[in-house]
Amino acid sequence: MVALYASIFLASLVVSILIGLPIAFSLILCGVTTALAMGGTATNPQTVAAQLMRGTDSVTMMALPFFVLAGELMNKGGLTKRIIDFCNIFVGRVRGGLGYVTILACLMFASLVGSAVASTAALGAILIPMMADSGYNRAKAAGLVASANIVAPIMPPSIPMIVYGVAAGVSIKSLFMGGIAPAVYLTIGMSVVWFVVSRKDAIKSDAPKPTVKETLRIFFNGLWALLLPLIIFFGLRGGIFTATEAGVVAVVYALIVGIFVYRELTPKSLFQAFIAAAKMSAVVMFLAAAAQVSAYFLTISRIPQLITASLSPLVSRPMLLNVVLQIIIILMGTCVDVVPTILIMTPIMLPLLRAAHIDLVYFGVVFTLANVLGLTSPPVGPVLNVACATGKVKMEELLGPVIPYYIFQTLLVFLLIFLPQLVTIPLKWIGG
């Protein structure tokens, strides 16, 4: 019977997605369909309502809307341009410098927004035209911006890591600390790939060198933005506040900087930031609620136990199991967005991970990286679509420039699988 329930669950999920039903409703539908197949008390409508409430009834999940709002406030408050100017001081004048500015700016902006789509929209609107006006190929510039922003969901505060932490019952603080090293690896690797792909048409900036006074002004203007991730990092590491409280601190800090320091956060932009944050948070929260429904009926129908039994030969070989799971996630990411993938797959994989004694924090970091590869791979590729819109290029023009970065990012996933010390040792040093 369990095999029948699994078939019904999977068929209803796939069919509902294929006919264009939103992911959240697809998750509810496949859960309800499985409940109807089981019959008995599982068909009680109150059960569905209770699980919907349970999906968002989490103090930890409250970190998500706070960090989303903080990112919106910093973006509306004039942060983006100052970060780009700050990066330009250090790497803007070398050959191909605007590319390195883009990569470094994406890392710095990632430490504030936690979303690749939001980061691509904010930075792409400035950097792609800037690179095109400086003589770079527009499609290559858009491909670089799209690929470099993959670091946003890895660098804390990461929205996908918050979702995974809640779904798996793992410390958000540990996940945040674990994401720092892979984010650095991504940034270094992206710089190497950019050096290789741009060596023929790299351009050296002909802008006049800023004076010492201008350099200091730009440096200290950018420093206000950089203090936020440092406050979050040291606050979490020192146990001064929890991940949810860190989100509140981030919002207060963003308000102070945007209103009193940069003085660009007007009542109108403040209202726009609240609206944008509310919309994004509502989407993720409803997805979490819907995923709880499907996860509940998955559990009581014993489908995870069936999957665990089918993959049980791999339990004794944790590394091979990890490889298989990450390949599934990478393939799934080509057609399903990051948050739904995490919410669908986490309850299915947890029994396997526990049986194989795979560290859930380490797995969560690699799992998130494998997930976000789908952001720059068709046919869905949300980040690709945003880069196309902001860069005013066609999708077919963008795919070629993205491929070298995608290959590197995929290789990094498997490198972290075969060398888990690349995550666990820095995590131990940082204190995660």
Secondary structure as the mmCIF struct_conf table of DSSP 4:
data_model
#
loop_
_struct_conf.conf_type_id
_struct_conf.id
_struct_conf.beg_label_comp_id
_struct_conf.beg_label_asym_id
_struct_conf.beg_label_seq_id
_struct_conf.end_label_comp_id
_struct_conf.end_label_asym_id
_struct_conf.end_label_seq_id
HELX_RH_AL_P HELX_RH_AL_P1 VAL A 2 LEU A 18
TURN_TY1_P TURN_TY1_P1 ILE A 19 GLY A 20
HELX_RH_AL_P HELX_RH_AL_P2 ILE A 23 MET A 38
HELX_RH_3T_P HELX_RH_3T_P1 GLY A 40 THR A 43
HELX_RH_AL_P HELX_RH_AL_P3 PRO A 45 THR A 56
TURN_TY1_P TURN_TY1_P2 VAL A 59 VAL A 59
HELX_RH_3T_P HELX_RH_3T_P2 THR A 60 MET A 62
HELX_RH_AL_P HELX_RH_AL_P4 ALA A 63 LYS A 76
TURN_TY1_P TURN_TY1_P3 GLY A 77 GLY A 78
HELX_RH_AL_P HELX_RH_AL_P5 LEU A 79 VAL A 91
TURN_TY1_P TURN_TY1_P4 GLY A 92 ARG A 93
BEND BEND1 VAL A 94 VAL A 94
STRN STRN1 ARG A 95 ARG A 95
TURN_TY1_P TURN_TY1_P5 GLY A 96 GLY A 96
HELX_RH_AL_P HELX_RH_AL_P6 GLY A 97 VAL A 113
HELX_RH_AL_P HELX_RH_AL_P7 ALA A 116 ASP A 133
TURN_TY1_P TURN_TY1_P6 SER A 134 GLY A 135
HELX_RH_AL_P HELX_RH_AL_P8 ARG A 138 ALA A 148
HELX_RH_3T_P HELX_RH_3T_P3 ASN A 149 VAL A 151
TURN_TY1_P TURN_TY1_P7 ALA A 152 ILE A 154
BEND BEND2 MET A 155 PRO A 157
HELX_LH_PP_P HELX_LH_PP_P1 SER A 158 SER A 158
HELX_RH_AL_P HELX_RH_AL_P9 ILE A 159 ALA A 168
TURN_TY1_P TURN_TY1_P8 GLY A 169 GLY A 169
HELX_RH_AL_P HELX_RH_AL_P10 ILE A 172 VAL A 197
TURN_TY1_P TURN_TY1_P9 SER A 198 ASP A 201
STRN STRN2 LYS A 204 LYS A 204
BEND BEND3 ALA A 207 ALA A 207
HELX_LH_PP_P HELX_LH_PP_P2 PRO A 208 THR A 211
HELX_RH_AL_P HELX_RH_AL_P11 VAL A 212 ARG A 237
TURN_TY1_P TURN_TY1_P10 GLY A 238 GLY A 239
BEND BEND4 ILE A 240 PHE A 241
HELX_RH_AL_P HELX_RH_AL_P12 ALA A 243 ILE A 256
HELX_RH_PI_P HELX_RH_PI_P1 VAL A 257 VAL A 261
BEND BEND5 TYR A 262 TYR A 262
HELX_RH_AL_P HELX_RH_AL_P13 PRO A 267 ILE A 300
TURN_TY1_P TURN_TY1_P11 SER A 301 ARG A 302
HELX_RH_AL_P HELX_RH_AL_P14 ILE A 303 SER A 310
TURN_TY1_P TURN_TY1_P12 LEU A 311 LEU A 311
HELX_RH_AL_P HELX_RH_AL_P15 SER A 312 VAL A 315
TURN_TY1_P TURN_TY1_P13 SER A 316 SER A 316
HELX_RH_AL_P HELX_RH_AL_P16 PRO A 318 GLY A 333
TURN_TY1_P TURN_TY1_P14 THR A 334 CYS A 335
BEND BEND6 VAL A 336 VAL A 336
HELX_RH_AL_P HELX_RH_AL_P17 VAL A 338 ALA A 355
TURN_TY1_P TURN_TY1_P15 ALA A 356 HIS A 357
HELX_RH_AL_P HELX_RH_AL_P18 LEU A 360 VAL A 372
HELX_RH_3T_P HELX_RH_3T_P4 LEU A 373 THR A 376
BEND BEND7 SER A 377 SER A 377
TURN_TY1_P TURN_TY1_P16 PRO A 378 VAL A 380
HELX_RH_AL_P HELX_RH_AL_P19 PRO A 382 GLY A 391
TURN_TY1_P TURN_TY1_P17 LYS A 392 LYS A 392
HELX_RH_AL_P HELX_RH_AL_P20 MET A 395 PHE A 418
TURN_TY1_P TURN_TY1_P18 PRO A 420 PRO A 420
HELX_RH_AL_P HELX_RH_AL_P21 GLN A 421 ILE A 430
TURN_TY1_P TURN_TY1_P19 GLY A 431 GLY A 431
#
